[in-house]
């Protein structure tokens, strides 16, 4: 085998060093800078993506805070609307109750006055009937017609 022969070692060493140096030169000047550019581009892209993701996260947090604030505001507004509506309903109920109470009071007073009038009318009719019946009874018992004025006074005292 010629590669193991010592006569060829110098030329083999020369080509080994030349090939190594050429490869080293190519690696350092062409391949490594391209790889470095790719790695640097990836790092830039990763950093850009991280910054973008951080911006999106901050934006999402701000939107979430705004949403929560608007939700709290909406709840407060709904609660205020509910309270004001309850107050309005309570006022309306109170107003209607007072109107109904006033109307019922008037109707009760009118009914009571009708009852009083009916009672007076009934009492006067009872007195008249009592006087008539008493007059007829006394006339049949005594045989003479009694004085209606005196009889009316006696019945008036008895009835009240």
Backbone torsions as a table, in degrees:
resi	resn	phi	psi	omega
1	UNK	NA	127.0	-173.1
2	UNK	-73.6	-26.8	-177.9
3	UNK	-70.5	-18.8	178.7
4	UNK	-92.6	-5.4	179.9
5	UNK	-77.6	134.6	-177.4
6	UNK	-69.8	-15.2	179.5
7	UNK	-72.5	-26.3	-178.0
8	UNK	-97.2	-1.4	-174.5
9	UNK	-64.6	-37.0	-177.6
10	UNK	-66.7	-47.2	-179.8
11	UNK	-66.4	-34.2	178.8
12	UNK	-68.5	-40.6	177.3
13	UNK	-64.5	-41.0	178.4
14	UNK	-59.8	-49.1	-178.6
15	UNK	-69.1	-31.8	176.4
16	UNK	-64.4	-47.8	-179.4
17	UNK	-66.3	-43.5	-179.4
18	UNK	-62.5	-46.8	-179.3
19	UNK	-64.8	-42.6	179.7
20	UNK	-62.7	-44.3	-179.2
21	UNK	-66.5	-40.2	178.1
22	UNK	-63.5	-45.7	179.3
23	UNK	-64.2	-41.9	178.2
24	UNK	-62.5	-43.6	178.7
25	UNK	-63.1	-47.7	178.2
26	UNK	-61.0	-41.5	-179.8
27	UNK	-64.7	-46.0	-174.9
28	UNK	-73.8	-32.1	-175.8
29	UNK	-96.9	-26.6	-174.9
30	UNK	-115.6	-59.0	-169.9
31	UNK	-74.9	-48.5	-178.0
32	UNK	-62.8	-43.0	177.3
33	UNK	-62.8	-36.9	177.5
34	UNK	-64.6	-44.0	178.5
35	UNK	-64.0	-41.5	179.0
36	UNK	-63.2	-40.8	177.5
37	UNK	-62.8	-42.3	178.8
38	UNK	-64.1	-45.5	179.6
39	UNK	-63.4	-42.6	178.9
40	UNK	-64.7	-40.8	176.6
41	UNK	-62.3	-41.7	177.8
42	UNK	-64.7	-41.8	178.3
43	UNK	-62.8	-42.7	177.9
44	UNK	-62.0	-44.3	179.8
45	UNK	-63.9	-43.0	178.8
46	UNK	-62.8	-46.7	178.9
47	UNK	-62.6	-41.2	177.9
48	UNK	-63.3	-43.4	178.0
49	UNK	-64.1	-39.3	177.9
50	UNK	-64.8	-43.2	177.6
51	UNK	-63.9	-42.2	178.7
52	UNK	-63.3	-43.6	178.9
53	UNK	-64.1	-39.3	177.4
54	UNK	-65.2	-41.3	177.0
55	UNK	-63.2	-43.4	177.8
56	UNK	-62.6	-40.3	178.7
57	UNK	-63.8	-45.4	177.7
58	UNK	-61.4	-42.7	178.6
59	UNK	-62.7	-43.6	178.9
60	UNK	-64.0	-40.2	177.3
61	UNK	-63.4	-41.9	178.0
62	UNK	-64.0	-42.9	178.4
63	UNK	-63.7	-40.2	178.3
64	UNK	-64.0	-42.7	177.7
65	UNK	-62.7	-44.8	178.6
66	UNK	-61.3	-41.7	178.9
67	UNK	-62.4	-46.0	-179.8
68	UNK	-63.7	-40.5	178.0
69	UNK	-64.4	-43.7	179.2
70	UNK	-66.7	-34.2	176.6
71	UNK	-65.6	-42.3	177.8
72	UNK	-64.4	-43.9	178.2
73	UNK	-61.3	-42.8	180.0
74	UNK	-64.2	-39.5	178.2
75	UNK	-65.3	-42.3	178.3
76	UNK	-63.2	-43.4	179.9
77	UNK	-63.8	-41.9	178.3
78	UNK	-64.2	-40.3	178.7
79	UNK	-65.5	-42.7	177.7
80	UNK	-63.2	-41.7	177.9
81	UNK	-62.9	-41.8	178.7
82	UNK	-62.7	-44.5	179.9
83	UNK	-64.4	-45.3	-179.6
84	UNK	-65.7	-37.7	177.9
85	UNK	-65.1	-42.0	177.4
86	UNK	-61.2	-42.2	179.3
87	UNK	-63.3	-44.3	178.7
88	UNK	-61.5	-43.3	179.6
89	UNK	-64.4	-41.3	179.2
90	UNK	-63.6	-40.6	177.7
91	UNK	-63.8	-45.1	178.9
92	UNK	-61.5	-43.0	179.6
93	UNK	-62.4	-45.4	179.7
94	UNK	-61.6	-43.2	179.3
95	UNK	-62.6	-47.0	179.6
96	UNK	-63.4	-40.2	178.6
97	UNK	-61.7	-43.3	-180.0
98	UNK	-67.0	-38.4	177.1
99	UNK	-62.9	-46.5	-179.9
100	UNK	-65.2	-41.6	179.3
101	UNK	-62.1	-43.2	178.6
102	UNK	-64.1	-44.2	179.8
103	UNK	-63.3	-43.2	179.1
104	UNK	-65.7	-37.9	177.8
105	UNK	-61.6	-44.2	178.1
106	UNK	-62.4	-43.8	-179.4
107	UNK	-65.7	-38.3	178.7
108	UNK	-65.7	-44.4	178.4
109	UNK	-61.2	-43.3	178.5
110	UNK	-63.0	-42.4	178.8
111	UNK	-64.1	-41.9	179.5
112	UNK	-65.6	-41.2	178.5
113	UNK	-65.3	-36.9	176.3
114	UNK	-64.1	-39.7	179.2
115	UNK	-65.1	-43.3	179.1
116	UNK	-62.5	-44.4	178.7
117	UNK	-62.7	-43.4	179.1
118	UNK	-64.2	-37.3	179.1
119	UNK	-66.1	-45.0	177.9
120	UNK	-60.9	-45.2	180.0
121	UNK	-62.3	-43.3	179.8
122	UNK	-65.1	-40.5	180.0
123	UNK	-66.1	-39.9	179.1
124	UNK	-67.2	-37.0	177.4
125	UNK	-66.8	-40.2	178.1
126	UNK	-62.8	-41.5	179.1
127	UNK	-63.5	-44.0	179.9
128	UNK	-62.6	-44.4	179.2
129	UNK	-64.8	-40.8	180.0
130	UNK	-62.8	-42.3	178.9
131	UNK	-63.6	-45.4	-179.9
132	UNK	-62.0	-46.3	-178.9
133	UNK	-66.9	-43.0	-179.9
134	UNK	-64.2	-40.7	179.1
135	UNK	-61.6	-46.9	-179.1
136	UNK	-64.7	-40.4	-179.5
137	UNK	-66.2	-46.8	-179.9
138	UNK	-64.8	-36.5	178.6
139	UNK	-63.9	-41.2	179.6
140	UNK	-71.8	-35.9	-177.5
141	UNK	-76.9	-50.3	-175.0
142	UNK	-84.4	-37.4	-179.1
143	UNK	99.5	-8.6	177.2
144	UNK	-122.4	156.9	-178.3
145	UNK	-81.5	123.3	-179.0
146	UNK	-76.1	166.6	178.3
147	UNK	-74.0	120.6	-177.3
148	UNK	-66.7	-32.9	-179.8
149	UNK	-65.2	-46.8	-180.0
150	UNK	-67.1	-40.4	178.3
151	UNK	-63.0	-40.6	177.9
152	UNK	-63.2	-38.3	179.7
153	UNK	-67.4	-41.2	-179.4
154	UNK	-64.7	-45.2	-179.7
155	UNK	-66.3	-37.8	177.8
156	UNK	-59.3	-44.0	179.6
157	UNK	-67.2	-38.7	-177.6
158	UNK	-70.4	-41.7	-176.6
159	UNK	-81.1	-36.0	177.0
160	UNK	113.4	NA	NA
